[in-house]
Amino acid sequence: MAVKSGETKRPMWLNVFGISCLILFGVATFLGLVTSPPDVNQGDLIRVMYAHVSVVWVGFVAVIMTAIFGMLFLWRSKAMDDVWAVASAEMALIYFALAIIGGMTYSKPTLGVFWDWDAKLTLTALEFALLVGYFIVRGLLDDPKQRARISAVVSIIVLASLPFNWMAAKWFRTLHPSKSFDMTSSGVKDTMAPIFRNILLFNVAVAALIFIYFLFERVRLGRLEVKAEALEDSIQPRSEVVRV
């Protein structure tokens, strides 16, 4: 199973998708930095919220996807499930790193320090540390199947910590603002002014599209890696026979 030269080339639709994401990112940045008015209470810090909330929400989705594909690998042992899991985990790691940076940026002018052992910040840091551990585990194991199985278990542990992070503002004493979007028995509770809500949702959508682009690109590369490994495994026994 050789890797054809055409398969290594990024497809045109993915290039177009990437350029579209870049344009939309520029629009989202303009809306957040220029179009959005200051908030009555937060002032210009509302602009940090657009990026911060966007990467947090998409980071949660990335963690969920990592665990789902990890569980799929545990169920059916398909190499591509591990590829999807790793791709999602890489994006989750990046998005949570950006979330921590955004939280620190917001914390400095409001609390006077970049870091405070607030429940929300601490749980986000824990989530990030668990994701780092996911890749440390992968780096310590040489056997692909064992590596995929153990990292899948780690991804489930990361998923189990997610509800604590999501509900931290309600469950723990925290200086983190309460959710402007909150699920209640009667539906979605929205306390934001329309202009802030619309700009936030646009930024979330753009962050999600960027996540999808890099996810597909990483999976494309992962598929090539799987084919290359399969080709190497098929050649290796023959080489050993020749040496004997």
LINLIN-V716696 format. One line per field, one symbol per residue. psi: psi as a letter, one per 20 degrees, with the letter a starting at -180 (. if undefined). A space follows every 50 residues. Layout:
# LINLIN-V716696
psi->???
This chain:
# LINLIN-V716696
psi->nqoqhhhippqhhhgggghghgghggggggghhggprqqggiciihhhhg gghghgghhggggghghghghhghgilphhhhghgggghghggghhghgg gghhhhhghhiiqhpqlqgggghghggghhhghghgghiiphpggggggg hhghhhgghhighhghjhhhhroqipqrphopprhjbppojqqghggghg hghggghghgggghghghhghhhhgghgghgghhhghhhhggh.
